[in-house]
Every structure is written in C-alpha cells, then in structure tokens.
Amino acid sequence: MSQEQTPSEASLYSQIDVTQPSYRPPHAGPKGHETETTYLLREMLAGQDRQNELLEELVNQLGAAQKQRANELGQWKQANARLAQDCREATEGLSKVQTEFLNNLTQEITENVESLMDGEFMLNEFVDRFGPRMAHLNGILQVLSQLSATPNPTSTPNSP
C-alpha cells in the first residue's frame, strides 16, 4: 500500500496491514510476540466495534424509513376511512377470486402433468396462460391489503 489513508478512512475498511509495524511495543523482550498479538487483537476489536456502529446506524436508518412509511399510511387511512373500508371489502372479494383461480391452476396441473413435463410447448402455454394473471392478481391483492389493513396502534400515535 503506497497510498496513505487518513485514520477515518482506515477505520472504514477492515484491512490489516501485515507489513512491519511502525508501532513498537515498549517491552520487546521475550513477551514481544505476545504484546504484538495483543496489539493486533485490539486493532481487530476496534474494527469490529466500528462495523457494529455502522450496522446500528444502518438499522436505525431503515427502521426510521419504515416507521415513516407506516405513519404516512396510517394518516392516509384516517383521511380516507371509507376508501380504506372499500379496499378491505375488495380484498375479501378478490381473495375468493384468487382461491378459485388457484383451484383451477392446480387442477390444470394435476390433469396435464405428463404433457407439461414432456412438452416444452405445453409448459410455455401453461405459463403464458396462468403466470401473468397470477402475478397481477397478487400485486393488486398486496396493494389492496396494505391500504385496507387496520393501523397498528403501537406504530401510529394518532390512532383513534
């Protein structure tokens, strides 16, 4: 490493310099090896501490963003209570449609498992027929269920 790093840059990376150290322990006698090992272990511990601090910051940032989204969703539900109720009813109805769709899908698989395994054309036809519908149906259900879920009283301070 010909480039020198500032102390803050060095703490961001968990690299250990294995070249001759510029730091010499004060007692470099028979226990010099132990002292150097202790020094290296302390450096490793400091690096791990820094990693832990960074991970804590990351968790706090992600948690804050999630909490903000939950608060905004709770506020939306309070401002649009009737629409949230309509979303709940639509979710229940669409769940029944999804159940029937899954019944048809599994029945189709059961009846045609041999042709699906043997013929690439039949498998492609099956995926084309059921795949996009399932993906879109799941996406719509996910949105409706998020908009219709009752707000969690512990995560939204303004709950009724």
N, C-alpha and C positions, 0 to 999 in steps of 0.2 A: 504494500500500500504506500504509494509515493505521495498521495494527497493527504493532507492533514484534515481532520474533522474537528469541528467545534464540539465542546462537551455535550451540547444539546443534541447535535446530530448523532454523536456516538451512542447516546442513550436510546435513540430510536431504533437502532439496529442491534440485533443480538449476535454480534460477531465477537469472537475472542481473538485477540492478537497473540499469536504463538511465537512471535519473534522475541529476541532478547529484550526483556522488560527494562524500561528506563528507571522504574522504581526498584530500589534495592532495599530489602528489609534491613532494619538496623542490626539484627543478630543473624548474620550469615554464617553461622558455625555449623555444627552437626545437625542442628534443627532447621537449617536454612531451607531445606526441601519442604519441611512441614509448614514453615512460615509462608513460602511461596504458594503452596497448595491452599493454605488458608486465605491468602490474598485472592487467588483465583476463584475460590468458592464464594468469597464476599462479592466479587465482581459479578459472578453468575447470579447470586441472590439479588443484587441491585438491579440487574437486567430483568429478572423475573418480577421484581416489585414494580418496575416501570411498565412491563407488559400488563400486569394486573391493573394498574392505574388506567392504562389505555382501554382495557376491556371494560372497566367500570364506567368510564366516560362514554364508551360506545353503547353500553346497555342503557345508561341514563338518557342518551340522545334518542335511541329507538323507543324507549318507554315514553318519553315526553311526546314524541310524534304520535304514537299510538293513543295516548291519553287525549291529545288534542283532537284527533280524528273522532274518538268516541264522544267527546264533549260536543263537537260540531254536529255529529249525527243525532245525539240526544236533543240538542237545540232544534234541529230540523224536525224531529218527530214531535216536539212540543208545539212548534209553529204550524205544523201540518198534521194535526192529530187525526183528522178524518181521512186524509190520504194514507197515513200510516195504517189505519184500520182497514182501508180498502186493499192495501198491499198485503195485509195479513190474510184477508179473505181470498185474495187472488192466489196467494201462496198455497193455501189449503186446497183450492180447486186444482191448481196446476200440479200439485203433488199427486193428486189422484190420477191426472193425465199421465204423469211420469211413471207411476206404478203400472198403469195399463200398457204404456209404451215398453217398459222393461219386461212385462209378461210376454208381449208379442215378440220382442227381441230374443228372449230366452227360448221361447217356443220355436222360433225360426232356426235357432242354432241347434236345438235338440233334433228337429226334423231333418236338418240338412248337414249334420256334422261331417258325414263322409264326403259329400261333394265340396264342402268348404276346405277340407284337408287336402283333397286330391286336385282340385282345380283352382288355379290362381284367378281365373276369370270370375268364378263364383265368389271367391273371397273378396275380390275387389268390388264386385257388385253389392255384396252384403255391407261392406264398409261404407261404400258410397250411399247406400240406402239408409243406414242407421247412424253412421258416425256424425255427420253434420247436425242432424236433428238432436242427437243426444248432447252434443257439445253446446248447442244454442239453448236447449232446454235447461241444462244445468246452469249455464250462465244467467239466464233470466231468473231461475229459481233462487240463485245466490243473491242477486241484487234485490229481488222482492223480499227475501227473508231478512236481509240486513236492514232494509227500510221498515220492515214490519215488526221486528223484534222489540219486545218491551225493554226500555232502557234499564240498565243495571243501576240500582240506587247507590251503590258504593262508588261507581265511576262517574256519575253525573251529579254535581252538587245541587242543581236546580230541579231535581225530580219532584213531581207532585206528591 
